[in-house]
Amino acid sequence: MDCLGANDPYCGWCSSENKCSLRGACAEAPLLYWLPYKSGLCTTITEVDPPQIQSTTVRILNLVIDNLPAVEEQFFCAFSALGQVLVTKARRSAIGVTCATPESDSLPTIPPGE
């Protein structure tokens, strides 16, 4: 059952831990980090532009994010491929975040036939 579907007035979404929790159990309990289930305001990526890119080209991705908490912490983008996770720094924008894709030489090699 998802966090909002539980209809528990003591339960909400802890954006700093990316999970459903009690407000007191959220590591960064201020309202900036914790959304009560009744708000219906989950943090959601609603658009990624461009939607597709070639792995040989470093591109800037623009992520439109609804209800992104107004926090001062550094944001990161994580890219997962073939069991490897690559992380790049992100920059907050007026509508979400922007981040560069990983350098092509840091990407895992795709095995033949996949």
C-alpha positions in Angstrom: 0.0 0.0 0.0 1.4 3.4 -0.8 1.8 6.2 1.7 -1.2 8.3 0.5 -3.4 5.2 0.2 -2.9 4.3 3.9 -5.1 7.3 5.0 -3.2 7.4 8.3 -3.3 11.0 9.7 0.1 10.4 11.5 1.8 9.2 8.3 3.3 11.2 5.6 6.1 11.3 3.0 9.6 12.1 4.3 11.4 13.5 1.3 14.8 13.5 2.9 14.6 9.7 3.3 12.4 9.0 0.3 9.9 6.9 2.3 6.6 7.0 4.1 7.1 7.7 7.8 5.8 9.4 11.0 6.8 13.0 11.1 8.9 12.4 14.2 10.7 9.6 12.5 11.7 11.8 9.5 15.4 12.6 9.8 14.8 16.2 8.8 11.4 16.7 10.4 10.7 20.4 9.5 7.7 20.8 7.1 10.1 21.4 4.2 11.0 17.7 4.3 7.8 16.0 5.5 4.4 16.1 3.6 1.3 14.9 5.4 -0.7 12.3 3.5 -3.7 14.6 3.4 -1.8 17.2 1.4 -1.8 15.0 -1.7 1.4 16.7 -2.7 3.9 14.0 -3.3 7.2 15.0 -4.9 7.0 13.7 -8.5 9.1 13.9 -11.6 6.6 14.9 -14.3 8.8 15.5 -17.3 12.4 14.8 -18.5 13.7 16.8 -21.4 15.1 15.6 -23.7 13.2 12.3 -23.2 15.9 10.2 -25.0 19.6 10.8 -25.6 22.6 8.9 -27.1 25.0 7.4 -24.6 27.9 8.8 -26.5 26.9 12.4 -25.8 26.9 14.3 -22.5 23.7 16.3 -22.3 22.0 18.5 -19.8 18.7 17.0 -18.6 15.9 19.2 -17.4 13.7 17.5 -14.9 10.3 19.1 -14.1 9.5 18.2 -10.5 6.2 18.9 -8.8 6.2 19.7 -5.1 10.0 19.8 -4.8 10.8 20.8 -1.2 12.3 24.2 -0.8 15.6 23.1 0.8 19.1 24.4 0.4 20.9 21.0 0.2 22.8 19.9 -2.9 20.7 17.8 -5.3 22.2 14.9 -7.4 21.0 12.9 -10.3 21.7 9.1 -10.2 22.0 7.1 -13.4 21.7 3.3 -13.1 22.9 0.9 -15.9 23.9 -2.7 -15.8 24.3 -2.8 -12.0 26.4 0.4 -11.9 25.2 3.7 -10.5 26.8 7.0 -11.7 26.0 10.2 -9.9 26.3 13.8 -11.2 25.6 17.1 -9.3 22.2 18.7 -10.1 21.3 22.4 -10.0 17.9 23.6 -8.8 15.8 25.4 -11.5 12.6 27.3 -11.3 10.6 24.2 -12.2 12.8 21.3 -10.9 16.4 20.5 -11.4 19.0 20.2 -14.2 21.9 17.8 -14.4 24.5 16.6 -16.8 24.5 12.9 -17.9 27.7 11.0 -17.0 30.7 11.1 -19.3 30.5 8.3 -21.9 33.8 6.8 -20.9 32.4 6.2 -17.4 29.4 4.2 -18.7 29.5 0.4 -18.4 30.1 -1.6 -21.6 26.9 -3.3 -22.9 27.5 -7.0 -23.3 27.1 -8.4 -26.8 23.5 -9.5 -27.5 21.9 -7.1 -25.0 
